[in-house]
Amino acid sequence: MPFAPVTLSNGPSSVEYLVTGSGPGVVLVHGTFANAEANWAELMAELGERYTVVAPNYAGSGATTAPDAVTVDDLAAQVLAAPDHAGLTSFHLAGHSLGAVTAAALAARHPERVNSLVLHAPWAATGTRAAALFELWLHLLRTDPAALARLLPLTVLKPETPASWSAADFEDTVAAFAGLLTPGHAVQVAADRDADIRDLLPRITSATLVLASAQDQIVPIAEQREVAHAIPAAEYLEFDAGHALPLEDGPAFGKAITEFFDRHTVA
């Protein structure tokens, strides 16, 4: 995979990214504890039939190198480095969770680059409850990642999803989460904890769609609506899902993004 060089606030970085397809640009930004392939493989395959799709691994994921501490603006710089390196002058942009916060920051700071914007499960600023959850994630990631892998299905999915599983289904899901976790993800959780893009949201001028998850136990629905209200003329679409909508209903998630990008692509 290619690597894009960029200088962050605390030092240099080399950003690994996936690229496929041809046509107008699309950039996809993964969430915490994930990577480009885990979050976006299916959508990349679909969009790649008519778009050039770039999906970076920001700090903490894949083979990307970065300083031990990064801000949301640093993550946005890493994301922008990938389409720059791939030769995309403008692009549609979508992000999930921390990727949505990062995408919003990028769109606010570089409005001339972003043709349209889709944000799933974004928040404007990390509050007391979320900060406590992210501190717990950090503690478990460093001391007991197996326990963190057991906690995540209980928090990222809507409650009835794991409630409907057999014990074997639950253990399989725990194993899948355990396979994703790495010590490097600590830098992402720290960025989650410190995120605050309230001043940036009103500066977004791109056509924007906020995808919200009504049963999100990490980003309460009121916080997702707050983001939609803060972005001028943002559209809003709500799902009966948890924070991990791409996992719970990947087809609906992908359809919403694809249709929005298609609608805002000049023929």
N, C-alpha and C positions, 0 to 999 in steps of 0.2 A: 504494500500500500504506500501511497505517496505521503510525504511529510512536508508541512508548511512551517517555515521559521517565523517567529514573532518575539518581540521583546515585551515582557510584562512589567508590572510595577516593581517586582522584586527580583527580576532577572530574566534570562532568555528561556524560550520554550520552543520545542519542536512538536508540531501538532500532526498526529496521524489522522488520516481521513479516508473514507470510502468514497468512490466516485463511480457512477454508472450512467449509461444512457446518453442521449443527445437532444438538443433543443434548448428552450428557455431554462434558466437556472432555478433550482430548488435547493434549499439548505435545510437540513433536519437536525435538531439539537436534542440529544438524549437527556434523561433525568438521572438523579442520584442513584448510585449502586448499579448503574447500567453501562452500556456502551452503544456505539452507533449500530452495530449489527443486531444486538439484542432488542433494541427499541424499534428499529426501522427496516429490518431485512425485507419483510413482505411488502411494505409500502414502497421501498426503493425499487423493488422488482416491477411493481405496477407502474409507478411514475416514470421509471426509466424508459418506458416505451415511447414517451413523447417529451421528456424533460432531461436535462443534465442534472443529476441528483448528487449532491455532496453531503456527506454526513460525517462530521468531525468527532473524534474522541477528545473531549477537553480534559483538563488536568485531573489526574486520578484514574483515568480509564485507558485501556489499550496500551499501546507502546508510546503514548505521548509523554514527553518530558516537560517538567515545569518546576518552579520553586515550591517549597513546602507550604506556602501560604498564598492564596489567591483571593481576589475579590470578584464580585459579579462582573465588574468592568473588565477584569483580566480574562474571565471566561468569555466575555463578548469579543475581546480582542483575539482570543484563540479561535473562536468560531469564524470570525471575519477573515482570519488568515487563510482558512481552507479554501473558500471560493476565490479569494485573491490569487492563491497559488494555482487554482484550477482554471483561471482565466475568465471568471464570471464577473462582469461589471455590475450586474443587478440580478436579483433573484427573489423568488418567493421564499418565505421563511416560516418554519413551524418548530415549536418546542414543547416539550412535556415536562411539567414540574419545575425543577431547577433549570431545565432547558428552556422552559417558557419564560421564567424570570430573566434568564440570560438573553433570550431572543428579544424580549421587550426592551432591554437596555440597549442592545445593538440597534434596533429599529429607531429608538429615540435619538441615539447619537449619530446615526448614519442614515437619515431618512431617504437620501438620494439613492441608496443601494437596495432598498427593500420595496418590492412591487406589491406584495400583500403579506399579511402576518396572521398566523394561527397560533393561539396560546391555549394549551390544555393545562388545567389545574394550576394557574399562576397565583401568586400572592404579592401584595404591594410591599409589605414589611413584616418581618418575623416578630410575632408577639410573644408574650410570656409563656403561653402553653406550648407553642411550637418550639420555642427555644429550649424548653425543658425536654421535649421529645428528642430534639436533635442532640442535646447533650447526652441523653441516654443512649442514643445510637452510637455516638462517639465512644462512650465508655465501653459498650458491648463490643464494638468493632475492635477495640484495642485489647480487651480482656477476655471476651467470650463470644467470638463470632458465631459459634453454633447456636447460642441463645438468641442472637440477633436474627439469624436465619429463621428461627421458630417464631419470633415476634412479628416479622415483616408480613407474613400472610394474614395475620390477625389485624393489621392496621392499614395495609395498602389496598385491601379488597373490601367491598361492601360486606357487612356481617353475614348475610345469608349465603354468600358464596362458600366460605369454608364450612359453614354450618351444614351445607348439603353434601359435603364430601364424606367418604369413608376414611377410616384411619390411614389406610394405605395411600389414598389421594393426598391427604395432608402431608404425609411423610415425603411423598414424591415432590410436592411443591416446596417443602422445606429444603430438600436436597437441591432443587433447581436454584433457589435463592442462595444457598451456601456456595454453589458453584460460581456465582457471580461476584461474591464479596472478596475484596482484596484490601490489605492495609492502606493502599494508596487512596481508597475512597474517603479516608478521613478528611482530605482537603475539600472534597465536595460537601460533606456534612457541615464542615466549618463555614463554608460559603452559604449553605442553607440557613444556618444559625444567624449569620450576620447580614443577610440580604435586606436591602431597603431601596426600592426603586420608586417610591411615591413621587418624587420630584420629576422623574423621567416620564411617567405614564402620560401626562397631558401633552408632552412634546411629540408623541407618536402621530405621524400624519398618514401612514400607510393604511389602506383598507385592512381592517382587523376583524377577526372572528375569535371570540373567546369560547372555548369548549369547557363546560363546567361539569363536575361530577357531584350530583346531589348528595350522595352518601359518603363523600370523602371524609375520612377520619384524620387526615393529616392537614389538609387545607380546607377549613370549613366553608360551606357553600357561600356564606355571607362574604368571605374574603375574596372568593372568586368573582362574585358579583361586583364587589368594590373595584376590582381591576377593570371590569367591563365598563363600569360607569365613569372611570377616570380617563379612559381613552376616547378621544373625540370620535363620535359616530360609530363606535364598535358594535358589531353584531354579536349576538349571544345565543348559544345553543346549549341546553342542559340535558344531561343523560342521567338515568337512574343507575348509577355506577359508583364504585369507589375510586380511590386515587389512581389505581392501576387500570383505568379504562382501556388502554391498548392491550392489556392482557385479558380483561373480562369480555370485551366486545371489540376485538380488533377490526372486523369488517366495518362496523358503524363508525369507528374512529377514523379509519382510513378513508371511508367514503366522504365524511364531512370535510376532511382536509383536501382531498382530491377535487371535489366539486367546487370548493372555494377558490383553489388555485386556478382551476379551469375557467371559472367565471371572470377572473381578473388577469387572464392571459390575453394579450393582444394578438389577434390572428395574423 
